[in-house]
């Protein structure tokens, strides 16, 4: 009978050695008092819990999408944080709009100034061309 118990013990050692080969931390997991259930494969990667079912009798919130029981305070807190983020983004966008409008006004003023400079340069060019043609006529009168 001792031979059989020795064989049983050696088989158990072999089984433990076989399982340790695949997961050397299996014994640590077995010593834990609390374990976390793995997430089911059919659930979405990250649920935001935006579609809720309100149970007034049990005073609870349940996500209709993933089925998780949601803590009401945490949910309200996350929604408030999201709205704060949206508010910050809106303020930032409004600031950008104001900056773009100011830049547009500067560009419009610069365009008006540039057109005035072009018009002034055209007048000066016209004056120079008139003087040049007058000088050419005077030169022809002397030569001709």
mmCIF file of the C-alpha atoms, coordinates in Angstrom:
data_MODEL
# 
_entry.id   MODEL 
# 
loop_
_atom_site.group_PDB 
_atom_site.id 
_atom_site.type_symbol 
_atom_site.label_atom_id 
_atom_site.label_alt_id 
_atom_site.label_comp_id 
_atom_site.label_asym_id 
_atom_site.label_entity_id 
_atom_site.label_seq_id 
_atom_site.pdbx_PDB_ins_code 
_atom_site.Cartn_x 
_atom_site.Cartn_y 
_atom_site.Cartn_z 
_atom_site.occupancy 
_atom_site.B_iso_or_equiv 
_atom_site.pdbx_formal_charge 
_atom_site.auth_seq_id 
_atom_site.auth_comp_id 
_atom_site.auth_asym_id 
_atom_site.auth_atom_id 
_atom_site.pdbx_PDB_model_num 
ATOM 1   C CA . UNK A 1 1   ? 0.000   0.000   0.000   1.00 0.00 ? 1   UNK A CA 1 
ATOM 2   C CA . UNK A 1 2   ? 2.899   2.305   0.563   1.00 0.00 ? 2   UNK A CA 1 
ATOM 3   C CA . UNK A 1 3   ? 3.919   1.785   -3.048  1.00 0.00 ? 3   UNK A CA 1 
ATOM 4   C CA . UNK A 1 4   ? 0.512   2.970   -4.222  1.00 0.00 ? 4   UNK A CA 1 
ATOM 5   C CA . UNK A 1 5   ? 0.540   6.069   -2.007  1.00 0.00 ? 5   UNK A CA 1 
ATOM 6   C CA . UNK A 1 6   ? 4.055   6.878   -3.200  1.00 0.00 ? 6   UNK A CA 1 
ATOM 7   C CA . UNK A 1 7   ? 2.835   6.522   -6.783  1.00 0.00 ? 7   UNK A CA 1 
ATOM 8   C CA . UNK A 1 8   ? -0.143  8.773   -6.038  1.00 0.00 ? 8   UNK A CA 1 
ATOM 9   C CA . UNK A 1 9   ? 2.125   11.402  -4.492  1.00 0.00 ? 9   UNK A CA 1 
ATOM 10  C CA . UNK A 1 10  ? 4.516   11.257  -7.419  1.00 0.00 ? 10  UNK A CA 1 
ATOM 11  C CA . UNK A 1 11  ? 1.588   11.600  -9.821  1.00 0.00 ? 11  UNK A CA 1 
ATOM 12  C CA . UNK A 1 12  ? 0.377   14.657  -7.900  1.00 0.00 ? 12  UNK A CA 1 
ATOM 13  C CA . UNK A 1 13  ? 3.882   16.109  -8.056  1.00 0.00 ? 13  UNK A CA 1 
ATOM 14  C CA . UNK A 1 14  ? 3.909   15.430  -11.784 1.00 0.00 ? 14  UNK A CA 1 
ATOM 15  C CA . UNK A 1 15  ? 0.531   17.133  -12.202 1.00 0.00 ? 15  UNK A CA 1 
ATOM 16  C CA . UNK A 1 16  ? 1.706   20.163  -10.199 1.00 0.00 ? 16  UNK A CA 1 
ATOM 17  C CA . UNK A 1 17  ? 4.906   20.313  -12.190 1.00 0.00 ? 17  UNK A CA 1 
ATOM 18  C CA . UNK A 1 18  ? 2.883   20.097  -15.413 1.00 0.00 ? 18  UNK A CA 1 
ATOM 19  C CA . UNK A 1 19  ? 0.555   22.964  -14.419 1.00 0.00 ? 19  UNK A CA 1 
ATOM 20  C CA . UNK A 1 20  ? 3.427   25.090  -13.137 1.00 0.00 ? 20  UNK A CA 1 
ATOM 21  C CA . UNK A 1 21  ? 5.015   24.842  -16.532 1.00 0.00 ? 21  UNK A CA 1 
ATOM 22  C CA . UNK A 1 22  ? 2.100   26.849  -17.993 1.00 0.00 ? 22  UNK A CA 1 
ATOM 23  C CA . UNK A 1 23  ? 1.411   29.255  -15.128 1.00 0.00 ? 23  UNK A CA 1 
ATOM 24  C CA . UNK A 1 24  ? 4.050   29.550  -12.463 1.00 0.00 ? 24  UNK A CA 1 
ATOM 25  C CA . UNK A 1 25  ? 1.889   31.955  -10.419 1.00 0.00 ? 25  UNK A CA 1 
ATOM 26  C CA . UNK A 1 26  ? -1.112  29.621  -10.154 1.00 0.00 ? 26  UNK A CA 1 
ATOM 27  C CA . UNK A 1 27  ? -0.433  28.918  -6.484  1.00 0.00 ? 27  UNK A CA 1 
ATOM 28  C CA . UNK A 1 28  ? -0.436  32.637  -5.683  1.00 0.00 ? 28  UNK A CA 1 
ATOM 29  C CA . UNK A 1 29  ? -3.827  33.078  -7.318  1.00 0.00 ? 29  UNK A CA 1 
ATOM 30  C CA . UNK A 1 30  ? -5.221  30.222  -5.214  1.00 0.00 ? 30  UNK A CA 1 
ATOM 31  C CA . UNK A 1 31  ? -4.047  31.892  -1.977  1.00 0.00 ? 31  UNK A CA 1 
ATOM 32  C CA . UNK A 1 32  ? -5.966  35.103  -2.631  1.00 0.00 ? 32  UNK A CA 1 
ATOM 33  C CA . UNK A 1 33  ? -9.103  35.780  -0.576  1.00 0.00 ? 33  UNK A CA 1 
ATOM 34  C CA . UNK A 1 34  ? -10.757 37.986  -3.186  1.00 0.00 ? 34  UNK A CA 1 
ATOM 35  C CA . UNK A 1 35  ? -10.607 37.341  -6.875  1.00 0.00 ? 35  UNK A CA 1 
ATOM 36  C CA . UNK A 1 36  ? -11.874 39.391  -9.781  1.00 0.00 ? 36  UNK A CA 1 
ATOM 37  C CA . UNK A 1 37  ? -14.176 37.778  -12.291 1.00 0.00 ? 37  UNK A CA 1 
ATOM 38  C CA . UNK A 1 38  ? -12.861 37.995  -15.844 1.00 0.00 ? 38  UNK A CA 1 
ATOM 39  C CA . UNK A 1 39  ? -14.807 40.237  -18.187 1.00 0.00 ? 39  UNK A CA 1 
ATOM 40  C CA . UNK A 1 40  ? -17.137 38.329  -20.524 1.00 0.00 ? 40  UNK A CA 1 
ATOM 41  C CA . UNK A 1 41  ? -16.090 38.313  -24.184 1.00 0.00 ? 41  UNK A CA 1 
ATOM 42  C CA . UNK A 1 42  ? -19.411 39.613  -25.551 1.00 0.00 ? 42  UNK A CA 1 
ATOM 43  C CA . UNK A 1 43  ? -19.250 42.961  -23.684 1.00 0.00 ? 43  UNK A CA 1 
ATOM 44  C CA . UNK A 1 44  ? -18.032 46.156  -25.339 1.00 0.00 ? 44  UNK A CA 1 
ATOM 45  C CA . UNK A 1 45  ? -14.401 47.112  -24.735 1.00 0.00 ? 45  UNK A CA 1 
ATOM 46  C CA . UNK A 1 46  ? -15.224 50.188  -22.666 1.00 0.00 ? 46  UNK A CA 1 
ATOM 47  C CA . UNK A 1 47  ? -18.776 51.008  -21.731 1.00 0.00 ? 47  UNK A CA 1 
ATOM 48  C CA . UNK A 1 48  ? -19.563 54.601  -20.770 1.00 0.00 ? 48  UNK A CA 1 
ATOM 49  C CA . UNK A 1 49  ? -22.841 53.550  -19.086 1.00 0.00 ? 49  UNK A CA 1 
ATOM 50  C CA . UNK A 1 50  ? -24.874 56.226  -20.845 1.00 0.00 ? 50  UNK A CA 1 
ATOM 51  C CA . UNK A 1 51  ? -27.982 54.084  -21.357 1.00 0.00 ? 51  UNK A CA 1 
ATOM 52  C CA . UNK A 1 52  ? -29.258 53.383  -17.872 1.00 0.00 ? 52  UNK A CA 1 
ATOM 53  C CA . UNK A 1 53  ? -32.224 51.646  -16.397 1.00 0.00 ? 53  UNK A CA 1 
ATOM 54  C CA . UNK A 1 54  ? -33.439 53.273  -13.169 1.00 0.00 ? 54  UNK A CA 1 
ATOM 55  C CA . UNK A 1 55  ? -34.866 50.927  -10.555 1.00 0.00 ? 55  UNK A CA 1 
ATOM 56  C CA . UNK A 1 56  ? -36.781 53.102  -8.072  1.00 0.00 ? 56  UNK A CA 1 
ATOM 57  C CA . UNK A 1 57  ? -37.664 50.147  -5.856  1.00 0.00 ? 57  UNK A CA 1 
ATOM 58  C CA . UNK A 1 58  ? -34.067 48.982  -5.300  1.00 0.00 ? 58  UNK A CA 1 
ATOM 59  C CA . UNK A 1 59  ? -32.698 52.509  -5.775  1.00 0.00 ? 59  UNK A CA 1 
ATOM 60  C CA . UNK A 1 60  ? -30.142 51.371  -8.298  1.00 0.00 ? 60  UNK A CA 1 
ATOM 61  C CA . UNK A 1 61  ? -28.907 52.122  -11.795 1.00 0.00 ? 61  UNK A CA 1 
ATOM 62  C CA . UNK A 1 62  ? -28.169 49.355  -14.265 1.00 0.00 ? 62  UNK A CA 1 
ATOM 63  C CA . UNK A 1 63  ? -26.466 49.860  -17.588 1.00 0.00 ? 63  UNK A CA 1 
ATOM 64  C CA . UNK A 1 64  ? -28.718 48.596  -20.373 1.00 0.00 ? 64  UNK A CA 1 
ATOM 65  C CA . UNK A 1 65  ? -25.766 48.070  -22.677 1.00 0.00 ? 65  UNK A CA 1 
ATOM 66  C CA . UNK A 1 66  ? -23.394 45.993  -20.534 1.00 0.00 ? 66  UNK A CA 1 
ATOM 67  C CA . UNK A 1 67  ? -25.595 45.059  -17.563 1.00 0.00 ? 67  UNK A CA 1 
ATOM 68  C CA . UNK A 1 68  ? -23.294 46.540  -14.927 1.00 0.00 ? 68  UNK A CA 1 
ATOM 69  C CA . UNK A 1 69  ? -24.758 47.951  -11.736 1.00 0.00 ? 69  UNK A CA 1 
ATOM 70  C CA . UNK A 1 70  ? -23.638 51.570  -11.641 1.00 0.00 ? 70  UNK A CA 1 
ATOM 71  C CA . UNK A 1 71  ? -23.063 53.594  -8.492  1.00 0.00 ? 71  UNK A CA 1 
ATOM 72  C CA . UNK A 1 72  ? -25.371 56.635  -8.844  1.00 0.00 ? 72  UNK A CA 1 
ATOM 73  C CA . UNK A 1 73  ? -22.937 59.092  -7.261  1.00 0.00 ? 73  UNK A CA 1 
ATOM 74  C CA . UNK A 1 74  ? -20.056 57.925  -9.444  1.00 0.00 ? 74  UNK A CA 1 
ATOM 75  C CA . UNK A 1 75  ? -22.250 58.168  -12.536 1.00 0.00 ? 75  UNK A CA 1 
ATOM 76  C CA . UNK A 1 76  ? -23.418 61.708  -11.693 1.00 0.00 ? 76  UNK A CA 1 
ATOM 77  C CA . UNK A 1 77  ? -19.839 62.666  -10.885 1.00 0.00 ? 77  UNK A CA 1 
ATOM 78  C CA . UNK A 1 78  ? -18.576 61.354  -14.230 1.00 0.00 ? 78  UNK A CA 1 
ATOM 79  C CA . UNK A 1 79  ? -21.359 63.145  -16.122 1.00 0.00 ? 79  UNK A CA 1 
ATOM 80  C CA . UNK A 1 80  ? -20.560 66.384  -14.264 1.00 0.00 ? 80  UNK A CA 1 
ATOM 81  C CA . UNK A 1 81  ? -16.867 65.957  -15.068 1.00 0.00 ? 81  UNK A CA 1 
ATOM 82  C CA . UNK A 1 82  ? -17.759 65.408  -18.712 1.00 0.00 ? 82  UNK A CA 1 
ATOM 83  C CA . UNK A 1 83  ? -19.892 68.541  -18.757 1.00 0.00 ? 83  UNK A CA 1 
ATOM 84  C CA . UNK A 1 84  ? -17.066 70.490  -17.116 1.00 0.00 ? 84  UNK A CA 1 
ATOM 85  C CA . UNK A 1 85  ? -14.756 69.256  -19.877 1.00 0.00 ? 85  UNK A CA 1 
ATOM 86  C CA . UNK A 1 86  ? -17.299 70.296  -22.521 1.00 0.00 ? 86  UNK A CA 1 
ATOM 87  C CA . UNK A 1 87  ? -17.589 73.729  -20.873 1.00 0.00 ? 87  UNK A CA 1 
ATOM 88  C CA . UNK A 1 88  ? -13.806 74.122  -20.906 1.00 0.00 ? 88  UNK A CA 1 
ATOM 89  C CA . UNK A 1 89  ? -13.661 73.073  -24.572 1.00 0.00 ? 89  UNK A CA 1 
ATOM 90  C CA . UNK A 1 90  ? -16.436 75.542  -25.473 1.00 0.00 ? 90  UNK A CA 1 
ATOM 91  C CA . UNK A 1 91  ? -14.586 78.365  -23.722 1.00 0.00 ? 91  UNK A CA 1 
ATOM 92  C CA . UNK A 1 92  ? -11.428 77.393  -25.596 1.00 0.00 ? 92  UNK A CA 1 
ATOM 93  C CA . UNK A 1 93  ? -13.282 77.294  -28.927 1.00 0.00 ? 93  UNK A CA 1 
ATOM 94  C CA . UNK A 1 94  ? -14.869 80.690  -28.276 1.00 0.00 ? 94  UNK A CA 1 
ATOM 95  C CA . UNK A 1 95  ? -11.434 82.114  -27.481 1.00 0.00 ? 95  UNK A CA 1 
ATOM 96  C CA . UNK A 1 96  ? -10.116 80.665  -30.750 1.00 0.00 ? 96  UNK A CA 1 
ATOM 97  C CA . UNK A 1 97  ? -13.060 82.195  -32.647 1.00 0.00 ? 97  UNK A CA 1 
ATOM 98  C CA . UNK A 1 98  ? -12.325 85.590  -31.082 1.00 0.00 ? 98  UNK A CA 1 
ATOM 99  C CA . UNK A 1 99  ? -8.639  85.259  -32.001 1.00 0.00 ? 99  UNK A CA 1 
ATOM 100 C CA . UNK A 1 100 ? -9.534  84.315  -35.582 1.00 0.00 ? 100 UNK A CA 1 
ATOM 101 C CA . UNK A 1 101 ? -11.930 87.245  -35.880 1.00 0.00 ? 101 UNK A CA 1 
ATOM 102 C CA . UNK A 1 102 ? -9.255  89.639  -34.642 1.00 0.00 ? 102 UNK A CA 1 
ATOM 103 C CA . UNK A 1 103 ? -6.796  88.135  -37.118 1.00 0.00 ? 103 UNK A CA 1 
ATOM 104 C CA . UNK A 1 104 ? -9.356  88.522  -39.896 1.00 0.00 ? 104 UNK A CA 1 
ATOM 105 C CA . UNK A 1 105 ? -9.871  92.195  -39.006 1.00 0.00 ? 105 UNK A CA 1 
ATOM 106 C CA . UNK A 1 106 ? -6.099  92.731  -39.122 1.00 0.00 ? 106 UNK A CA 1 
ATOM 107 C CA . UNK A 1 107 ? -5.944  91.043  -42.534 1.00 0.00 ? 107 UNK A CA 1 
ATOM 108 C CA . UNK A 1 108 ? -8.787  93.223  -43.836 1.00 0.00 ? 108 UNK A CA 1 
ATOM 109 C CA . UNK A 1 109 ? -6.989  96.385  -42.658 1.00 0.00 ? 109 UNK A CA 1 
ATOM 110 C CA . UNK A 1 110 ? -3.763  95.160  -44.236 1.00 0.00 ? 110 UNK A CA 1 
ATOM 111 C CA . UNK A 1 111 ? -5.616  94.465  -47.496 1.00 0.00 ? 111 UNK A CA 1 
ATOM 112 C CA . UNK A 1 112 ? -7.062  97.995  -47.531 1.00 0.00 ? 112 UNK A CA 1 
ATOM 113 C CA . UNK A 1 113 ? -3.597  99.449  -46.859 1.00 0.00 ? 113 UNK A CA 1 
ATOM 114 C CA . UNK A 1 114 ? -2.027  97.284  -49.573 1.00 0.00 ? 114 UNK A CA 1 
ATOM 115 C CA . UNK A 1 115 ? -4.643  98.343  -52.130 1.00 0.00 ? 115 UNK A CA 1 
ATOM 116 C CA . UNK A 1 116 ? -4.014  102.008 -51.234 1.00 0.00 ? 116 UNK A CA 1 
ATOM 117 C CA . UNK A 1 117 ? -0.258  101.491 -51.695 1.00 0.00 ? 117 UNK A CA 1 
ATOM 118 C CA . UNK A 1 118 ? -0.847  99.793  -55.058 1.00 0.00 ? 118 UNK A CA 1 
ATOM 119 C CA . UNK A 1 119 ? -3.132  102.640 -56.172 1.00 0.00 ? 119 UNK A CA 1 
ATOM 120 C CA . UNK A 1 120 ? -0.530  105.221 -55.059 1.00 0.00 ? 120 UNK A CA 1 
ATOM 121 C CA . UNK A 1 121 ? 2.224   103.315 -56.904 1.00 0.00 ? 121 UNK A CA 1 
ATOM 122 C CA . UNK A 1 122 ? 0.046   103.194 -60.046 1.00 0.00 ? 122 UNK A CA 1 
ATOM 123 C CA . UNK A 1 123 ? -0.432  106.973 -59.901 1.00 0.00 ? 123 UNK A CA 1 
ATOM 124 C CA . UNK A 1 124 ? 3.320   107.483 -59.501 1.00 0.00 ? 124 UNK A CA 1 
ATOM 125 C CA . UNK A 1 125 ? 3.981   105.070 -62.395 1.00 0.00 ? 125 UNK A CA 1 
ATOM 126 C CA . UNK A 1 126 ? 1.465   106.947 -64.550 1.00 0.00 ? 126 UNK A CA 1 
ATOM 127 C CA . UNK A 1 127 ? 3.171   110.281 -63.701 1.00 0.00 ? 127 UNK A CA 1 
ATOM 128 C CA . UNK A 1 128 ? 6.569   108.830 -64.600 1.00 0.00 ? 128 UNK A CA 1 
ATOM 129 C CA . UNK A 1 129 ? 5.220   107.427 -67.877 1.00 0.00 ? 129 UNK A CA 1 
ATOM 130 C CA . UNK A 1 130 ? 3.708   110.823 -68.747 1.00 0.00 ? 130 UNK A CA 1 
ATOM 131 C CA . UNK A 1 131 ? 7.025   112.565 -68.010 1.00 0.00 ? 131 UNK A CA 1 
ATOM 132 C CA . UNK A 1 132 ? 8.859   109.926 -70.058 1.00 0.00 ? 132 UNK A CA 1 
ATOM 133 C CA . UNK A 1 133 ? 6.532   110.330 -73.045 1.00 0.00 ? 133 UNK A CA 1 
ATOM 134 C CA . UNK A 1 134 ? 6.828   114.138 -72.783 1.00 0.00 ? 134 UNK A CA 1 
ATOM 135 C CA . UNK A 1 135 ? 10.606  113.825 -72.729 1.00 0.00 ? 135 UNK A CA 1 
ATOM 136 C CA . UNK A 1 136 ? 10.510  111.504 -75.757 1.00 0.00 ? 136 UNK A CA 1 
ATOM 137 C CA . UNK A 1 137 ? 8.317   113.985 -77.681 1.00 0.00 ? 137 UNK A CA 1 
ATOM 138 C CA . UNK A 1 138 ? 10.664  116.808 -76.772 1.00 0.00 ? 138 UNK A CA 1 
ATOM 139 C CA . UNK A 1 139 ? 13.619  114.726 -77.935 1.00 0.00 ? 139 UNK A CA 1 
ATOM 140 C CA . UNK A 1 140 ? 11.866  113.927 -81.230 1.00 0.00 ? 140 UNK A CA 1 
ATOM 141 C CA . UNK A 1 141 ? 11.091  117.629 -81.715 1.00 0.00 ? 141 UNK A CA 1 
ATOM 142 C CA . UNK A 1 142 ? 14.760  118.464 -81.323 1.00 0.00 ? 142 UNK A CA 1 
ATOM 143 C CA . UNK A 1 143 ? 15.897  115.684 -83.641 1.00 0.00 ? 143 UNK A CA 1 
ATOM 144 C CA . UNK A 1 144 ? 13.200  116.014 -86.197 1.00 0.00 ? 144 UNK A CA 1 
# 
